[in-house]
Amino acid sequence: MLLLLQSQAFADQSELQSEVESKTIGSLGAAEPDEISETPVEPITDPGGPHWVDSGHEYATNRAQALAQWMDDFFGAPVRDAERADTFVRAIFLDDWDERDGHDLKVRLRGQISLPKLSERVDLVFSGEESEQTLTEEERAEENDVGVRFNFRNSRRTRLDATLSLRSGPAILPGVRFRYQQPITDNSWARFTQRLQYHSEDGHRSLTNFDVNRILDDKSLLRWNGRVRFREEKDFWDWNTGITYRRWLDDHEKFPSAIEYFVAVSGRDQPENFETNYRLGFLYRKQFFRQFLYYEIEPSYNWRRDLYEDKREGVLGIVFRLEVMLDQALVGG
């Protein structure tokens, strides 16, 4: 009887863990965060197997990471896009307006095309700089790179990629990217990402990202993000740090939406260490009409100065984005 009970407990736990992992990999908009069950994990009493405390902790951290990754998928976070396994392309049309500079219309392309006939580890990528919504649109503005990425290692905690990209100019950008993530508690985990590149015209570049995620409940999370960047042609370090709160909204069953509130500060170390911008605002993202169509509204208030000798000024801004997500799992949805 004891053996039967132990076998059933192990089977129940395996089924719960498989369910969480399948929702992490699922298509955007298809897996809702409230479907990530709170059902407790039965303890494993097999002396030869893992202790039930360790097993329960692993399930809880998997579940926390699944919600964070779902949020990144829905918001189209570049840091998450850089590690997707499927073919997809995001075409983003945006209007960046602020009361100082007026309207600035842009078109961006981001995504990847798998090349299985060449290798399962090689992708053709369209990429920009990894960033969070705590950055201004001007800080996120980078010319799109087109290149090839080779994945050397991809495990649960670590990932190592090498890239060879082309940028208008023209310029060649070879580089490497390393990511490490680690659970902290049952409801929180941290991620570290380091990118090193060489720009054939402007020299070396380094981009370091670090974030800590805390799951508050089945529909919301809190994230602290820190970013440090060095570009040889600028000859100074610039940095950004901020806190974001994301929440899934139950306003429509077929076309989901979510909202993000953020507060951030940016700065640089030359000619002296000073803060270039204090920023706060929110971002509302919504699927509409079809599952591959999204729109975003991002109003913000910026209290900034571009140069050390400038007087700080307050600037109100708003960004409108329209995104077409070309993905086999969504087209026709």
N, C-alpha and C positions, 0 to 999 in steps of 0.2 A: 504493500500500500504506500509506504514511504517513497519507494522508487517511482511509482506512478505519479505521486504528487510533485516530486522534484522535476520529473520530465515535463509535466504540464506547465509548471512555473517557468522553466527555461524556455519552453515554446512560446508562452505568453509574452515574455520579455523580448524575445527575438522579433516577434511580430510587431511590437510597439516600436522598437528601434528601427525596423525596416520602414515602418510607416512614416516616421519623422524624416528619414533620409530621402524617401521618395518625394516628399513634399518640397524639400529643398531643391531638388533637381527639376521639379515640375515647371511648366510654362508659366509666364507672367500672367497674373490675373486668374489663373485656374486654381491655384491653391490658396485658400483664404486662411489667415492666421488663426481664426477661431476654430479651424478644423484640427489644429495641433492639440491633441487631447491632453488633459490633465490626469488621465487614469494612472494610478500609482503602479509602480513596477513591483512585482512579486519578488521577494528575496530568493536567491539561489542558495541552497543548503548543501550542494555537492562539495565535499571536502576537497576534491581535486580541481574544482572550478574557481572562478574569481569570487572574492568575498562579496556578499550582497550589498554592502555599503559602497564598495568601489563600483559595482554594476549600476546601482541607483544613481550615483554621482555622474557616471558616464552618460546615462540616459538623459538626466536633467540638463547637462551641458550641451548635449546634442540638440535637445529641444530648443534651448536658448539660442544656439547658433543658427538653427533652422529659421527662427523668426527674424533674426537680424539679416540673414541672407535673403529671405523673402522680401524684406523691406528694401534692401539694396537692389534686388531684381526689379521691383516695382518702380522705384525711383530712377532706375537706369544708372546706378552709380558706376563711374568708370573703374573704380577699384574692383568691383565685382565683375564687370564686363571683361576685364583683363584675364579672368580665370574661367570663363564659360567654355564648355566643351563643344557647343553646337555652332552652326552657321547662323549669323544674324547680322543685320545692318540697321543702324539708327540714322535716319535723316531728320535733322533738327533745324527748323526755321524759327528764328527768334528776332524780337524787337526789344533792344535794350535802351530804355529811356531814363534819363535823369534830368533834373531841372537846371543843371549847369551845362551839360553837353548836348541835350536834345536826344533825338532818335538815332539809333545805330542798328541797322538791319544786318543780320548775319545768317549764313547757312553752314551747318556743320555736318560732318559725316563720321560715324564711328561704328566699328564692328569688326567682324572677322569672317573669313571664308576658309573652311577646312579643306585640306588637300590630302585626302586619304590615299590617292594613287601615288603620291610622292612619299608620304609618311604619316602615320597617325599622330605624330608629335609636331608636325609642321602646319602652321596656319598663315594665310595672307591676312594682314591686319590693317585696319584704318583706325588710327588712335590719336588721341590728344593727351593732355596732361591729366593724371589722376588728381581728383580734387573733390572737395566737399562743397555743399551749398553755402558754407560760411565764407567762401571767397566771393569777391565781387565778379561780375561778368568780365570786367576788364582784366582781372587777375587770372581768370580761367581762360582768357582768349589766347589760344596758341594755334598756329597753323597746323592743319591736319597732317599727320605723317602717314605714309603708305609704306609697308614693308613686310618682311617675313619674320615670323617668330618660331623659335625652336624650344620646346619644353624638355629640359634635362631631367627634372624631377617634379613630381606632383603627388604629395602624400597629404594626409589629413592635416598635418601641422606645417609642413614646409612646401615651398614651390620655388623652382629656379628656372628662369627663362633667359634666352639670349635673343636679341633682336638686331635686325639690320634694316634701317628705315631710310626713306628718301623724303626730303622736304623741299618746297619751292625755294629757289635761290640760284642754282640748286645746291643742296647740301646732303651729305651722307651722315647718318647717325647710327653707328654701332653701339650696342649697349647690353647690359645685363640687369635683371630684376630679381630680387630675392624677397620672399614673403615668409613670415613665421607667425603662427597664431597659437594661443595657449589659453585654456580655460583658467579662470581665477577662482570663481565660486560656481555653485549650481546655476546661478542666474547671470553670470557676467563672464566675459572673455576679452582678451586683448589681441591686437594684431599689429605687427611691425612690418613695414615694407621699405626696402631700399632699392633705388634705381640709380645706376651709374651709366652715363652716356658720354660719347665724344662727338662733338659737332665739328665737321670738317672745316668750317669757316670761323666758328666762335669759340672753340676749345672745349674744355671739360665741363660737365654738368653733374650735379648730384641732387637727388630729391629723396628726402626721408619723410615717411608718414608713420604716425603712431596713433592708434585709437583704442579706446576702452569702451565696451558696450555693456549696458546694464538693462536686462529685461525687466520691465515693471509689471506687466501682465500679458495676457494672450494677445493684446492688440497694440501695445506701445513699448517703446524702448527709449533709453537715454544714452547719448554717445558724446564722449569727449574726444576731440581730434586735435592733433598737433602736427604741423608740417614745417620743415626747414628745407630751403633750397639754396643752392649755390650755382652761379653761372659765371664762368671765367671772364666772359666779355663784359659783364657788369661789375665784376671785382667787388661784390659785396654779398652778404648773406641776407635773405629775406625770410620771414617766418609768419605763420598764422596759427592761431589756436582758437578753438571755439567749442561751444556746447550746443547740441541739437536734441530736440525732443520730437520723435515721430509717432504718429498714431494712425491706425487703420480706421476708416469711417464706415459705418453701416448704413450708408445712404442709398445704395443701389446694389441689388444682388448680382446682376449681370455685368455691369460696368463699375468696377470698384474705384475707390478714391482714397487718398491719404493726405495728411497734412504734416508739415514740419515747421517747427518754430526754432529759430537759431539766434545766438548772440556770439560775436567773435571780435577778435582784435588782431590786426596785422602790423608788422613793423619791419625794420631793416637795421643793419649795424653801421652804415656809413652815410654821411661823414661822422655821425655819432649814432649811438643806439637810440632810436626813437620810434614811436607808434605812428604808423601812416594812416590807420583807419580804425575806428570803432564802428561796428556794424550790428544791427539787429533787424529782424523781420520774420516773415514766414513764407512758406511755399506750399501751394495747394496743387496737387496733381490728380488728374482724372482721366480715366478711359472714357471714350464716347463713340457712339455710332457703331464702331467695330472694335474688336479687342486689340487690333494693331495700331489704333489711333489714340493719342494722348494729347492733352493740353495742360499747360502749367501757368500759374500766375504767381509771381514772386515780388511783392512789394517789400521795400527795405528803406531804412534810414541810415545814412553814412555820415560820420563826423570825422573828416579826413583832412590831411595835408600831404601833398605830393612830395615836397622838398622840406628839408629840416628848417630852412629859414621862412617857410610859408606860414601864414596864419591859418589855424584850423577853421574849417567851415562845415556847416551842416548841409547835406544834400539828400533830397528825397528822390528815390528811384523806383522803377517797376520794370520787370522783365516779363514779356509774354512769349511762350514757346509752344510750337506745334510740332509734334513728333510722329513720324511714321516708322513703326517698328516692323521691319521685314524679317519675319521668322516663320519657319515652316509650321510651328506649333500654333501660330496665331492667325496667319492668313487664311481666310475662309471661316474664321471663328465668328 
